[in-house]
Amino acid sequence: MTESPESIQDFCSRIEQDSEKEISSILERAEFTAKARADQILKDTDRKCREMFEQAEEESVTARRIILSDLNLELKKISLRIKGDIIEDAMTMLREKISRYNSSPDHPDFLIKLALEGIGVLDASEVVLKAGETDKDILTEKLLTQIRSRAKEHFGSEIDITLDKETIKGQAGLRIISGAGNMLFDNTIEARLHRMGDDLRLLIARKIFG
């Protein structure tokens, strides 16, 4: 049995409508999928941007901390270097002041103290005193007699004390040498400052910097 033209037309019309509905459904699903994918991409991008920003911020904080730490360390080094220079300048001034001490009326007593200190260290019955170049005119026979007298009082026995005719070039103070020549105690101003160096620098630092 042959369908009527109207029935064929209706059939085609239904197919066309169903096709349009299917296409519309496919397009809607595609649009939804595309929108969901776009949303997901935006979320991922936003998350990555936040992570990158947070990482950059952390790296920036770390970098600032490192820079500040290095800067503080460098400032401390500069401060210590400046303080060291000031302390050494003070030590130089102290040396110069002591080198001029031989014009003081107390200087002969100071030389007696240097001699007795050296004699006590060597613990010898015979010693030779060698004067610094700046003290050769002060260490007279009269002063040498006083040193012998003070040594007898201090150590309770006679000490044979003689004076070396040679002097210590460019130095102040005394070198005390045992009679046998096998022991020496350097009590020049420079040697004393060297022995007392750390204590003097600490004292100067406390006086200047508190």
C-alpha positions as CSV (number, residue, x, y, z in Angstrom):
1,M,0.0,0.0,0.0
2,T,1.4,3.4,-1.1
3,E,1.4,6.2,1.5
4,S,-0.2,9.4,0.5
5,P,1.9,12.5,-0.3
6,E,0.5,14.1,2.9
7,S,1.8,11.2,5.0
8,I,5.3,11.4,3.4
9,Q,5.4,15.2,3.9
10,D,4.4,14.7,7.6
11,F,7.1,12.0,8.0
12,C,9.7,14.3,6.5
13,S,8.6,17.1,8.6
14,R,8.9,15.0,11.8
15,I,12.4,13.9,10.7
16,E,13.4,17.5,10.2
17,Q,12.0,18.5,13.6
18,D,13.7,15.6,15.4
19,S,16.9,16.5,13.6
20,E,16.6,20.1,14.7
21,K,15.9,19.0,18.3
22,E,18.9,16.6,18.3
23,I,21.2,19.3,16.8
24,S,19.9,21.8,19.4
25,S,20.5,19.3,22.2
26,I,24.0,18.6,20.8
27,L,24.7,22.3,20.6
28,E,23.4,22.8,24.2
29,R,25.6,20.0,25.5
30,A,28.6,21.3,23.5
31,E,28.0,24.8,24.9
32,F,27.7,23.5,28.4
33,T,30.8,21.4,28.0
34,A,32.7,24.3,26.5
35,K,31.5,26.6,29.3
36,A,32.5,24.1,32.0
37,R,35.9,23.6,30.4
38,A,36.4,27.4,30.1
39,D,35.4,27.8,33.8
40,Q,37.8,25.0,34.8
41,I,40.6,26.7,32.7
42,L,39.8,30.0,34.4
43,K,39.9,28.4,37.8
44,D,43.2,26.6,37.1
45,T,44.7,29.8,35.7
46,D,43.6,31.7,38.7
47,R,45.0,29.0,41.0
48,K,48.3,29.0,39.2
49,C,48.4,32.8,39.3
50,R,47.8,32.8,43.0
51,E,50.5,30.1,43.5
52,M,53.0,32.0,41.4
53,F,52.2,35.2,43.2
54,E,52.5,33.5,46.6
55,Q,55.8,31.9,45.5
56,A,57.1,35.2,44.2
57,E,56.1,36.9,47.5
58,E,57.9,34.2,49.5
59,E,61.0,34.5,47.3
60,S,60.8,38.3,47.7
61,V,60.6,38.0,51.5
62,T,63.5,35.6,51.5
63,A,65.5,37.8,49.2
64,R,64.8,40.8,51.4
65,R,65.8,38.8,54.5
66,I,69.1,37.7,52.8
67,I,69.8,41.2,51.6
68,L,69.1,42.7,55.1
69,S,71.2,40.0,56.7
70,D,74.1,40.7,54.4
71,L,73.7,44.4,54.9
72,N,73.7,44.1,58.7
73,L,76.8,41.8,58.5
74,E,78.6,44.3,56.3
75,L,77.6,47.2,58.6
76,K,78.9,45.2,61.6
77,K,82.2,44.6,59.7
78,I,82.5,48.3,58.9
79,S,81.7,49.2,62.5
80,L,84.3,46.8,63.8
81,R,86.8,48.1,61.3
82,I,86.2,51.7,62.3
83,K,86.4,50.8,66.0
84,G,89.6,48.9,65.4
85,D,91.1,51.9,63.6
86,I,90.1,54.2,66.5
87,I,91.6,51.8,69.0
88,E,94.8,51.5,67.0
89,D,95.0,55.3,66.8
90,A,94.6,55.5,70.6
91,M,97.4,52.9,71.0
92,T,99.6,55.0,68.7
93,M,98.9,58.1,70.8
94,L,99.7,56.1,73.9
95,R,103.0,55.0,72.5
96,E,103.9,58.6,71.6
97,K,102.9,59.8,75.0
98,I,105.0,57.2,76.8
99,S,107.9,57.9,74.5
100,R,107.9,61.5,75.8
101,Y,107.7,60.2,79.4
102,N,111.5,60.3,79.7
103,S,111.3,64.1,80.3
104,S,109.0,63.5,83.3
105,P,110.5,63.8,86.8
106,D,109.0,60.4,87.6
107,H,110.9,58.6,84.8
108,P,113.9,57.6,86.9
109,D,111.6,55.8,89.3
110,F,109.9,54.2,86.3
111,L,113.3,52.8,85.2
112,I,114.0,51.5,88.6
113,K,110.6,49.7,88.5
114,L,111.4,48.2,85.1
115,A,114.8,47.0,86.4
116,L,113.4,45.3,89.5
117,E,110.6,43.7,87.5
118,G,113.1,42.1,85.1
119,I,115.5,41.0,87.9
120,G,112.6,39.3,89.6
121,V,111.6,37.5,86.5
122,L,115.2,36.3,85.7
123,D,115.9,35.4,89.4
124,A,119.6,35.8,88.8
125,S,122.3,37.0,91.1
126,E,124.1,38.9,88.3
127,V,122.3,41.0,85.6
128,V,123.2,43.5,82.9
129,L,120.9,46.4,82.2
130,K,120.7,47.5,78.6
131,A,119.0,50.9,78.3
132,G,116.9,52.2,75.4
133,E,118.4,54.9,73.3
134,T,116.2,57.6,74.8
135,D,117.1,56.5,78.4
136,K,120.9,56.3,78.1
137,D,121.4,59.8,79.7
138,I,118.9,59.1,82.5
139,L,120.4,55.8,83.6
140,T,123.4,57.3,85.3
141,E,125.7,55.7,87.8
142,K,123.8,57.4,90.6
143,L,120.5,55.8,89.4
144,L,122.3,52.5,89.0
145,T,123.4,52.7,92.7
146,Q,119.7,53.3,93.6
147,I,118.7,50.3,91.6
148,R,121.2,48.1,93.4
149,S,120.0,49.4,96.8
150,R,116.3,48.9,95.9
151,A,117.1,45.4,94.6
152,K,118.8,44.4,97.9
153,E,115.8,45.7,99.9
154,H,113.3,44.0,97.6
155,F,115.0,40.6,97.1
156,G,117.0,40.4,100.4
157,S,120.4,39.8,98.9
158,E,123.0,41.6,96.9
159,I,122.5,41.6,93.1
160,D,125.4,42.3,90.9
161,I,124.0,44.9,88.5
162,T,126.1,46.4,85.7
163,L,125.2,48.6,82.7
164,D,125.7,47.6,79.1
165,K,127.6,50.4,77.2
166,E,125.5,49.8,74.1
167,T,121.9,51.0,73.9
168,I,118.8,49.7,72.2
169,K,118.3,51.7,69.0
170,G,115.0,53.6,68.7
171,Q,113.6,52.1,72.0
172,A,112.8,53.3,75.4
173,G,112.9,51.2,78.6
174,L,115.3,48.4,79.6
175,R,116.3,44.9,78.7
176,I,117.5,42.9,81.6
177,I,120.0,40.2,80.8
178,S,121.3,37.4,83.1
179,G,125.1,37.5,83.9
180,A,125.6,34.3,82.0
181,G,123.8,35.9,79.0
182,N,121.5,32.9,78.6
183,M,118.3,34.7,79.7
184,L,116.7,38.0,78.7
185,F,113.7,39.9,79.9
186,D,112.6,42.6,77.4
187,N,111.1,45.4,79.4
188,T,111.2,48.1,76.8
189,I,108.1,50.2,76.3
190,E,107.3,48.5,73.1
191,A,107.6,45.0,74.6
192,R,105.4,46.0,77.6
193,L,102.8,47.5,75.3
194,H,102.9,44.2,73.2
195,R,102.4,42.1,76.3
196,M,99.6,44.3,77.6
197,G,98.2,44.9,74.1
198,D,94.9,43.0,74.4
199,D,94.2,44.4,77.9
200,L,95.0,47.9,76.8
201,R,92.8,47.6,73.7
202,L,89.9,46.3,75.8
203,L,90.4,49.1,78.3
204,I,90.4,51.7,75.4
205,A,87.3,50.2,73.8
206,R,85.4,50.3,77.1
207,K,86.5,53.9,77.7
208,I,85.5,55.0,74.2
209,F,82.5,52.9,73.3
210,G,81.3,52.0,76.8
